[in-house]
Amino acid sequence: MAIKPPVTSLTGGFAIVVRDRQNRPSHVLAAVATDICSAGHHPSKANRSLLMTPMFPRFPLKALALSAVLAIPGALALPLTSGLAASCGTGNFDAWLNDFKTEAAAKGISQAAIAAGLNGVTLDQGVLSRDRSQKVFNQTFEEFSGRMVPPRLTRGANMMKQYGSVLSRIEQTYGVPGEVLVAIWGLETDFGVNPGKFPTIRSLATLAYDCRRADTFRSELMDALRIIERGDLSPQEMRGAWAGELGQTQFMPSSYIKYAVDFDGNGRRDLLRSAPDVLASTANYLASYGWQRGKGWEAGSANFAVIQQWNKSEVYAKTIAYFASQLARQP
């Protein structure tokens, strides 16, 4: 028996999974869910040390209750969901990749996009190691904000001035103030300086092949191919964080497909190089979750709840809000 997170029926949590002699998951012996859900986004490099929810790698785990499961006597064995069993990486990676190519074609993705994105892709053991070695985030708001905000405040104020006209147009369109967008931008990638260097397709294929969150990352890999197909980015351009986050505010491919916008009008939704696209897409994300135009974003407000859709960590969300408020006070 091995402890193996997660099962696809859980929003977040851990499961005790019984594995057969071929190391394939066969039954969930017991499971415990946490109170986390996902908006399909992923953490900044500064926040990457968080222990993430098993189903979605973006958000920190608020309640680690595995010990409660282990204490349950005679836990009832439940059949493992067939979707997870089918997608687990128990066989040859190349064979799995060929099966995924067939699935992508069946879902309407062109052979050109499939070949461009997936031909020659190999398993990345480094990504698997990172996925298994995430640490618990235990910094307080005072510690985290004190480490993250002061070094970025001056540059953030300069970005507010440099992109003032763009931010004004974005606020007119989406209702989200520039201070909030620049705060997110700074915390996620230091205003685009550190978006990550991992090949996105390879990372997603590795995590989709793995058993831990196979269904989630299969979907993200499919959306990455859609980004290629619609001409936003080439596979070679798609580099980011190890778990597939992409661009200057670290969108997962599913969020890229849903919320990325071409704000500079060049015909591409480019979240790697175009600051107008990056900032407008981030605003579109927040607006889609109910950002209230003209309202504040302090903790407890409706707009703060929207910020928490960006990142479920209360410490991280409070740091965004604090950074934005500090930017609003800059001359």
Beta strands, then each sheet from edge to edge (+ up, - down):
strand 1: 2-3
strand 2: 13-19
strand 3: 25-33
strand 4: 78-79
strand 5: 198-199
strand 6: 239-240
sheet 1: 1+ 2- 3+ 4-
sheet 2: 5+ 6-
end
